Amino acid sequence: MPPTMLDALFIRITQLPDAALSRAGIGREQAHQLNRFVRQDDTRWLEPGNAVDAGFLDWIEAIRLGLNQRLFLGLFDYEAHYARYQPGAFYKKHLDAFDTASRNRVLSTVLYLNPNWPASNGGELLLYASDGEALLERVLPGFGRLAIFLSERFPHEVLPTRATRFSIAGWFRVNTSLQGAIDPAR
């Protein structure tokens, strides 16, 4: 990713007023709930009408096309939000696929936006084997690092932070549309 784009994304998330971010929830539609024992980050969905957000979405679109061309994944679109973890915030172990018939998240992404993030600040992403027990990887939130993993296969968690941590969490999705409506209620 071009350094100027990383800088612009960092500036954008750090300049958003608190009121522009929402407490993150778990679950989808009727099952959506706020649970501060599971998840404590604040989020804001990227807006294609914003030039900075659009630049990132264009960049990630090139990745989507490359993944489809090389791996034949059938990725249809991408959704993403900024995530802000205040000191002490975390996200317990989970999968990025909703337990519904309309599962469509295939690949999860996390782009880290804090320059000069020391390991002592915590906030690492832990990726587990599909059994949920064996630790596969500890990802330090280094500036510009992009983690990509299978949404339904790898449980993961975010350890508590000791400083405010910013990132963009996103998901490449397949099309599970019904009569032209993406993700219809069933």
C-alpha positions in Angstrom: 0.0 0.0 0.0 1.4 3.4 -0.8 2.6 5.2 2.3 0.6 8.3 1.5 -2.6 6.2 1.5 -1.7 4.7 4.9 -1.0 8.2 6.3 -4.4 9.4 4.9 -6.2 6.5 6.5 -4.5 7.1 9.8 -5.4 10.8 9.7 -9.0 10.0 8.8 -9.7 7.6 11.6 -7.9 9.7 14.2 -9.8 12.9 13.2 -13.2 11.3 13.4 -15.2 12.6 16.3 -16.3 10.1 19.0 -19.9 10.6 17.9 -18.9 9.3 14.4 -18.0 5.9 15.8 -20.4 3.3 17.2 -20.0 0.6 19.8 -19.3 -2.6 17.9 -21.8 -5.4 18.3 -21.9 -9.1 17.6 -24.3 -11.0 15.4 -26.4 -10.0 12.4 -29.8 -8.5 12.0 -32.2 -9.8 14.7 -29.3 -11.6 16.5 -27.3 -8.3 16.7 -26.4 -7.3 20.2 -23.9 -5.2 22.2 -21.8 -7.4 24.5 -18.9 -5.6 26.2 -17.7 -8.9 27.7 -17.0 -10.1 24.2 -16.1 -7.0 22.2 -15.1 -3.5 23.2 -14.0 -1.7 20.0 -15.8 1.2 18.3 -16.4 1.1 14.5 -17.4 3.2 11.5 -18.2 1.6 8.1 -16.1 2.9 5.2 -17.9 5.3 2.9 -17.3 5.0 -0.8 -18.2 8.7 -1.1 -15.2 9.8 1.0 -12.1 10.2 -1.1 -9.8 8.5 1.5 -12.1 5.5 2.0 -12.6 5.2 -1.8 -8.9 5.1 -2.3 -8.6 2.2 0.1 -11.6 0.4 -1.5 -10.1 0.8 -4.9 -6.8 -0.6 -3.6 -8.5 -3.6 -2.0 -10.6 -4.1 -5.2 -7.4 -4.8 -7.1 -6.5 -7.5 -4.5 -10.0 -9.0 -4.9 -9.6 -9.3 -8.6 -6.1 -10.8 -8.2 -7.4 -13.4 -5.7 -10.2 -14.3 -8.0 -7.9 -14.6 -11.0 -5.3 -16.7 -9.2 -7.3 -18.7 -6.7 -10.8 -18.8 -8.4 -12.5 -17.8 -5.1 -15.6 -16.2 -6.6 -15.2 -13.1 -4.3 -18.1 -10.8 -5.1 -17.6 -7.7 -3.0 -15.9 -6.3 0.1 -17.2 -4.6 3.2 -15.0 -2.9 5.8 -15.1 -0.7 8.9 -12.6 1.3 10.8 -12.0 -0.1 14.3 -10.8 1.8 17.3 -9.6 -0.1 20.4 -9.3 2.3 23.4 -6.8 1.2 26.1 -8.1 -2.0 27.7 -10.3 -2.9 24.7 -10.3 -6.4 23.3 -12.3 -8.8 21.2 -12.7 -12.4 22.5 -12.1 -15.5 20.3 -14.6 -15.7 17.5 -15.1 -16.6 13.8 -16.0 -13.9 11.2 -18.8 -16.0 9.7 -22.3 -15.7 11.0 -24.0 -18.9 11.9 -26.8 -18.6 9.3 -27.7 -20.1 6.0 -26.6 -16.9 4.2 -23.0 -17.1 5.3 -20.9 -15.2 2.8 -17.7 -14.0 4.3 -14.8 -15.9 2.8 -11.7 -13.9 3.6 -11.2 -11.6 6.6 -8.7 -8.7 6.4 -7.2 -6.5 9.0 -5.0 -3.5 8.1 -3.2 -1.9 10.9 -3.0 1.9 11.0 -0.8 3.0 14.0 2.6 4.2 13.1 5.4 3.2 15.5 3.4 0.7 17.4 5.6 -1.0 20.1 4.9 -4.6 21.1 4.5 -3.3 24.7 1.2 -1.7 23.6 -0.5 -5.1 23.1 -3.5 -5.4 20.8 -2.1 -8.3 18.9 -4.3 -10.5 16.7 -4.1 -14.2 17.7 -5.0 -16.7 15.0 -5.9 -20.2 16.0 -6.1 -23.5 14.2 -9.6 -24.6 13.2 -9.9 -26.5 16.4 -9.8 -23.2 18.2 -7.0 -24.3 20.5 -3.6 -24.4 18.8 -2.2 -20.9 18.3 -1.0 -20.5 14.7 0.2 -16.9 14.7 0.5 -13.8 16.8 0.2 -10.7 14.5 1.7 -7.5 15.9 -0.3 -4.5 14.7 2.5 -2.9 12.7 1.7 0.1 10.6 0.6 -1.0 7.1 0.6 -4.7 8.0 -2.3 -6.5 6.3 -3.5 -9.8 7.7 -5.7 -12.0 5.5 -7.2 -15.3 6.6 -10.2 -17.6 6.0 -13.3 -16.2 7.8 -15.0 -19.5 8.6 -11.9 -21.5 9.4 -9.7 -19.6 11.7 -10.9 -18.5 15.1 -9.1 -15.3 16.3 -9.1 -12.7 19.0 -7.7 -9.3 19.7 -5.7 -9.0 22.9 -6.3 -6.0 25.2 -4.5 -2.8 24.1 -2.5 -0.5 26.3 -2.9 2.4 23.9 -5.5 3.4 21.4 -5.2 1.1 18.4 -6.6 1.8 14.9 -7.3 -0.6 12.1 -9.6 -1.4 9.2 -11.4 -4.8 9.5 -12.9 -6.1 6.3 -14.4 -9.1 4.6 -14.3 -10.4 1.0 -17.7 -11.9 0.4 -19.3 -14.3 -2.1 -22.6 -13.5 -3.6 -25.4 -15.3 -1.7 -28.1 -13.1 -3.3 -31.6 -14.1 -3.9 -33.6 -12.3 -6.5 -30.9 -9.6 -6.7 -30.9 -8.8 -2.9 -27.5 -9.5 -1.2 -27.8 -11.3 2.1 -31.6 -11.7 2.1 -33.4 -12.6 5.3 -34.4 -16.2 5.2 
